[in-house]
């Protein structure tokens, strides 16, 4: 090796190849998944390039998600296939076992639930902290091999899912009914796509060796190719990350190019590489690389509107006889088991079986968060057995149960109502089969926690 080659290699490993003489080199603490011919492990590497933490998954692992509390969530593709969360001492603090052929990726949501990408059959399930499935969405796919059906999946603000269908070479947006509302060609072995704040979509095009940003109309407005960054030896695009400064971190899976190029790099919008990780003595190949940024200023904390843990409804107003004198401890009279409510009490209008009717209305409050999350069960009878959000006397959001005594986490998107005064109203206006309503734990939050009730305008819908 010539001295010029040696110098270039040293700059690539140090991450300072793109720095000018008057600039400080960019340094990052990262977490990565090493996969391939070398060790299969999750590794944390400090800013100085030294490994500081290592975890060995029990079976095949290609993706991990570091959490703010230091824990890590990752999927194991072996048998039994599963997703688990481990702490710094490697203790499993949460897990979910799939009833499918393989799980390769997952995504912990801000509200605490976890998206799981199940393959064979291909579907996405949203699992709550207790391990219960809150939502299941079938994903249409053509790939016959379970292993190649799907990689990263992300929840969108409109309640849809953004899915990278690897062998189909397509990124799809799927609604809660499993319908494709938008899709874009993405290149063979597409691993991840991210919906940007602008509404555009950033797509890593797998072995096509490029990253593209497309509009809702699928027009390419930004593109990075191997020719733009010859110094990193672009080979197979896997994980993507958008940093707080607007730069992108791109993982470069070096299968077939072991020992040559960067495992990951940070790039600006004008295609300047400002950092890279290329330590081949430490890592053979990486499928996921995440920069561990300092948390951005957090959104406002959750605001609990009602928990129903007292003997009475407090300031809530009752009308009729359906809701009794106060919250129920669970099932009432001859009712079957009532499940999935928070704490010791809930709203239950099965006071005299299905006969009684009435309303339960909250005091007025100001809408200060993007979502209102709540638990709901009972009858699926719109306008008769429901929970409503009132602005003035107008119903602006509504939700029903699904003929079940298992309460389900649901959410209203109320961003268009921010700053307005509103009231919650639980309604029981029918008798007979499923003539009752169950509700619990109303919370204002910056994050959606359950199935989104109602739609918001979506430029990606066909």
N, C-alpha and C positions, 0 to 999 in steps of 0.2 A: 504494500500500500504506500502511495506517495505521501509526502507531508501535506499536500493540498487535500487529499482524500481523508487523511487522518483528522485534519483541522475541521473539515466539513462534518465528519462524523461526531466530533466532540461538540460542535455547535448544535447538532440535531438532538443529541441526548440532553444537553443542558437546557434546551428550550430558548436559547438566546440568538438563534441564527438570524432572526428578522430584526434584531435590535440595533439601533444606531449607537454611535459612540457616546452620545449624551443621554441615552435612555437606560433606565434600570430594566433588567430582564424580568419578564412576567413569570411568576411562579405560582403553581397551584398545588393544593392538597387534593388528591383524587382517590376515588374508589373504582375498582375495575374487576371484571370477571375474566380470568385467564382460562382459555378453553382450546382444545385441539390436541396437538401432539405432546404438549407439555402438561403441567399440572392443571387440574380443574379446581380452581379455588377463587375465593373472593379476597381481594387484597387492597388494603389502604396504604397509600404511599404519601409521605410527607412532602412539603415544598422542596426539601433538599434531595429528593429522589430516593430516600430510604424507606423501606417497608416498616410500618408501625403496627399493623394488625392483619391477621390472616384467619380466614375461616374456610374449612373444607366441607362443601356440601356432600350429602350422602350419595348423590347420584348426579347425572348430567345436569349442568347448570350453565346458562348462557347470559342471564340477565339478573341484575340486582337493583334494589332501590334503597339508598341510604336515607334514614329518617332523621329528623331534627334532634331526637333524643339519643342518638348514637346507635340505635338498633338498625338492623338491616332486614328487609323483606326480599325473599327470592323464591323462585320456583325450582323444583326438582323434577326432571323429566323421567326418572327411573321408576321402578315399581316398589311401593305404591307411589304414583305421581301425586305431587302436593305442592302447596305454597306454605312457607313458614316464615315467622319473624323471630330473629335471635338477638339477644343482647350482647354486650361486649365480652361476656364470659361464656358465650356460645350456648347459653340456655335458650331453649325454644319457649317463647312466651305466647305464641299464637300459631295455630296451623289450620289448614284446610286440606282435606284429602279429596281428590277428584274421583269421580266415577267415569273416567274417560281413559283413552289410551295414553295421552300425554299432555302435560302442562309445561310450557316453556317460559311464559312471561306472566307478570301480574302488575298491578298498579294500585298502590295505597292511595285512597282518595282523601282530600282534606278533612272530610267529616268523620273519618275513621273506618268506613267500609273499604273493601278491597275488591278491585276488578280482577277476575281470573280468566285467562284465555285458555279454555278447554279445547282440546283437539281430539277428534274421533269419538263422538261427533263434534262438529265445530260449533261452539257456542261461547258466549261471554256470560259469566255469572258475577253478580255483585254480592259479596258475602259480608255480613255484619260482624262486629267484634266477637259475637258469641258463636260464630261459625255457621249461622243460619243464612240460607240463600234469600236475599231480599229481592232479587230480580234475575231473570234468566232470559237471554236473547239469543236465538239461533242466528248464526251467521252464514249466509249463502256462500258456498265455495265450490270450486270445480276440482281442486286438487284431491286425488284419491288417497294420497299418503298423509296420515294424521300428522306426522312429524313436520311436514312442510305446509300445513294449512294456514297457520297464523303465527305472527310474532307479536309485536307490541300493540297494545290497545289502550286508548285514552278516552275518558269521559269528556264530553263537550258541555258547554254552558246551556245548550238547548235541550239537554237530556239525551242526546244521541251519542253514539260511539264512533270513534275514528279507529279503524282497524287496518293493519298492514297484513294483507293476505299474500304470504311469501311466494308460494308456487304459482299462484294466479297472476303474480306480477302486477297487482292492483292495490290501491288504497281505496277503501270504501267507508262511507259514512252510513251507519245503520241506525234506524229509529228503534224505539222500544218494542215494536212489533216484528222486528227482524227484516224490515223492508229497506232496500238500498235507496237512499235519497240522493246520493252523490257518489261518484267514483272517478278515479283518475289513473291512467296507466302509470306504472311506477318502476318498471325494470325488474329483471329476474332477481329473486331472493330479497325483495324489499323487506326491511327489518322494522323501520319506524317512520312515522309521520307525526307532525306536530301542527295543530291549528294555532296560528299566530294571532296576536291581538288585533291585527288589521283585518282578520277574516280570511287571509290567505293561508295556504297550507305548505309547510316545509316538508319535503320528502327526500329521504335517503334512498337512492335508486340502486341499492345492492351491488351486484356485479356489473352493472352498467357504468360504474365508476363516476358517478356524478350526484350532485345534490341540487334539487330544483325547488323554487318557490312558485306556486301557481295560484291564480285568482280563483274565485268561485266558478268562473267561466272556463277554467283550466288553461288560461293563458300563462305561459312561463314569463315571469318578470325578473327572476334572478336565477343564475345557474353557475354552478362550480363544477369544472371538469378536471380530469387528470392533467390536462395541459396547463391549467391555471396554477397548479401547485406541484410541479415535478419533484420538488424537494421532499415531499412526504410519500411518494410512490403510492398514489391512490389505487386501491385494489378492490375492496369489498366494503361498502358503506353499511355500518350497522347502527349503533346508537347515535342519537342526536340530543343536543341540549342547547337551550337558549339562555345565555347568561344575562345577568341584570344590566350589563353594559351594552346589550344588544348583539354581542358577538355570538358565534355558534361554536360549539365544541362537537367535533365529529370523530367517531370511532372508526378506525380503518382496520378491518379484519384481514390479517396478512396470510391467509391460507394460500399456500403455493408460492408465497413470497417471503417465507420466514427469514428473519435476519436483515431484511431490506426495507427501509422506510419507517414511518412513524405509526405507532399504535393509535395515537389520537393527536388532534391538534385543535387550536383555537384560531378562528379566522374572522376577519372583519367583513363588513358588507362590501368593502372595496377589494376584497380577496387578498388581504395581507395576512400571512401566517405570523401570529404574534407569540405563540407558544406551541410546543409539541412535546410529546412523551414518546421516547424511542429507545428505551433501555431493553435491549434484547438479551442481555445476560440475566435480567430479573424476570422478564416476561417473554414467553414464546409467541403467543397470539392472544389477542383480547377481543371479546365480542361486545363488551359494554365498558365504557369509561365515563364516569361522572365527576365533574368538578364539585368539590364540597365548598360551596360559597357560604359566606356569612348570610344568615337569614335576612331577607328584605324586611323593612318595617311591616309588621304583621297587621292584618286587617283587624277591625274591632272585634273584641271577644264576643262569643255567643251571648245572647240576651234571652233568658228564660222568661216566657210569657205566662206559662201555667204548667205545673207539675202534678196537681191533684193529689197531694200527699197529706192534706189535712182532713179533719172530720167533716168540714163544710166546704162549699164552693167559694167562700170568701166574698169578694166584690162582684163575682159573676151573678147575673140575674137569671132566675128560672121562671118559666111560664109553663103551665100545665103540670102533669104528674109524671112525665116520662123519666125524669132524672133524679127523683127522690130528694132527700135532704142533703146529700153530699156524695162524694166519690165512692165507688164500690171497691171492695178489696179484691175483686176478680170476678168469678162467675156469680150469678144470682139465680135463686129459685131452681128451676129445672134446667137451666142453661147448661150447655156442654162446657168443657174446659176452655177458659179464655187465656190466651198466651201472648207473649212478646210485648207486654206493656212494661213501662219503666217503674221501678220502685214498688210501693205497696198499694197504690190506688190508681183508678182511672175513671173516665166517664163511661157509664154503661146504662143505657135506657131500657134494659130488659127488667124493669122494676116489677111489673105485673105481666111477665112473659111478653107477648107481642102486642098487648092491648093498649097500653098508655101512649099518649102523645104529648109533645111539648117542645120547648126550645131552651137552650142554655147559652147566654150571651155574655161576653167578656166586657170589662170596662174599655173605654177608648184608649188607644195607644198610638204612638207615632211609628211609622215604618222607617227603620234606620239601617236595615241590612238588606242584602240582595235576595235572600231566600227566607221563607218561613218553613221550617221542617216540623213534622208532626207524625204521630202514629194514628192509624185509622183502621177500623174493622167493622164488622156487621154487614148490613144489607147493601146490595148494589142497586139502589133505587134513587136515581138522580132527582134532586129537588125535594124528595120525600125523606130519605135517610142519608144525611150528608153533613159535611162541615163546610161552612161558607166563610169567606172573608168579605166584610161589608165596608164600603166607603160611603158614608152617609147611610142611605137605605138601599143602596145598589149592591148587588152581589157581583164582585169583581173577580173572585176565584171560588172554585168549589171542588169538592172531592167526595167520593163515596167509598164504602168498603167493597169487598169482592165476594160477598156471601161467605164470609169466613169469620170464625172467632179468634183467628190469629191476626193480631194487629200488624199492619205493614207500614214501614217507613215511607213517607211521601213528602214531597216538597212543592212549594209554589215559588215560581220565579216572580219576584215583585220589584225588580229594578225600575220598572216604569212607574212605580207607585211610591218611590222613596220620598220621604218628607210629608206624606199625606197621613191624615188621621184615619184609623180603621178600628173595626171590632171583629172578633171571632164569634161565630155562632154555630152551635151544634144543634142539628135539627132532627126531630123524630115526628113525622106527620103521617105515618101509615101504621096499619095493624096487619096481622096475618104473618105468613111466612117471611122471615128475615125483615120483620118490621121493627128493627131496632138498630142503634148505632153505637159504636165503641170509639173512643178517642183518648189520646193521652199526649203529654209532653210536647207542648208547643214552644218552639224556639226560633228566635230570629238569628240568622247566621250569615256570614259572608260566603258560606259554602253549602252547596246542595248535598243532602245526605241520603235521599231515597229516590224513588221513581218520581219523575217530574210530571205533575198534574197540569195539563194544558200545554199549549205551544207558544213559542215566541217566534217572531219573524226570522226566517232562515234563508239567506241568499244562496245556499247550496242546494235547496230543494229544487228538484226538477220541475 
